[in-house]
Amino acid sequence: MSSFRFEGVIPASKSHFNRALTCASYGDNVQILGASLCDDVVKMKEAFQSFGKKDLYDCGSAGTVLRFLALRMSRLPGVHILKGTERLLSRPQDDMQIILEQLGVKMDAQRDRLIISSVAGWGPKGATIKVNREKSSQFASGVLLNAWDLDFPLRIEWDSPGVSEGYWKMSVQVVKEFGMDLIETPNGVEIAPHSRVKIKKYQVESDISSTFAIAAHAALNGSACFLQFPYQSLQPDKVFVDILEKMGAGIERSPHQLRVFQKVTGSAQLNGINWNLNECPDLFPVLATLCAFAKGPSRLDGAPHLIFKESNRIQKTAELLQRIGVSTKILADGMEVHPPVKLIIPRDEFEYDTDHDHRLAFAASMLASQNCPIKISHPEVVNKSFPEFWDILSNGKRP
């Protein structure tokens, strides 16, 4: 592609936004400040706009919407139906059922929906909740985000920290900012009874996962200046700045903006890297693809939960890289990337199936930027988290 240039503000974080919307549903006319048109936030907003007025809610393909909303509905007596894509419902849900049973709530998981049956909301018998965090942190976050104004103290416990600790910390930060009274312990949290939302306005910061999708293009193809970059954020993907810097990309930090740029033109201007992605697995597809254009091998590991995402991201990313002659070694928790001395760019167009995964579309766009004749199936899948993505890359022209 021609030299890439971007300057602007990336839309609000969907992870941060959906946590804030959940907390705000327990308050009195809390105003959420921040702009996001992504599908995940739109689905959550639609649910809360009709909250308590109907029994059926559409979660689309959004894991946070399904999990946070299931626990939100469990606070209300009655039968509540959460429908979603078959792919979403095929993702691990057993941990949700175990949590709800401890809270005195029934859940029936079907092919395309969850049916939540709550007699009287959460009861005192659920004063201590054991949560498994080995596959996802969203279950523990869902309980915490919905632990407002209980008549009894609630303790959330786990045996091991599990995965995505950064997203759990984000949840803790959000509830504290909304006014929740809690005490953190080495293996859980204790929430005081009658904790109430104490704020009227809340600001949601830019989505750092989306920022990385653009920053990777800048490191390979030009430059990007991200205004209002949230340096103090607890979004775990913020570590991408350190990763790109270590790989040899240009990084300039200033108080309210971040600039990422290509230091050297030509192939193999970046270096391979070894990085544990346990806390930031969403970086994997784009980062692994960027490593394909680096000098030397890379190892990205520590994230076995990648196979439970919107797709099996380890396998699907390996399929993508193999199309340009990049040798990969699939690991149980990630992948090794071994670029050849010279990449083999196919002459004939080939189609890459994004498998309905937005982050695979972001990754595939990296190949397209290097004049690879790739046809990305369902490019609109980026709407899940970053509908502005293609406009930023190519002035509104989609592949």
Secondary structure, DSSP 8 states (H G I E B T S, - for coil): ---EEEEE---B-HHHHHHHHHHHTTSSS-EEE-----HHHHHHHHHHHTTTT-SEEE-TT-HHHHHHHHHHHTTSSEEEEEE--HHHHHS--HHHHHHHHHTTEEEEE-SSEEEEEESSSS-GGGSEEE---SS-SHHHHHHHHT--S-SS-EEEE-SS--S-HHHHHHHHHHHHHHT--EEEETTEEEE-TT-----SEEE--B-HHHHHHHHHHHHHHEEEEEET--TT---GGGGHHHHHHHHT-EEEEETTEEEEE-SS-STT-EE--EEE-TT-GGGHHHHHHHHTTEES-EEEES-GGGGGSSS-HHHHHHHHHHTTT-EEEEETTEEEEE--SS----SS-EEEE-TT-HHHHHHHHHHHTTT--EEEE-GGGGGGT-TTHHHHHHTT---
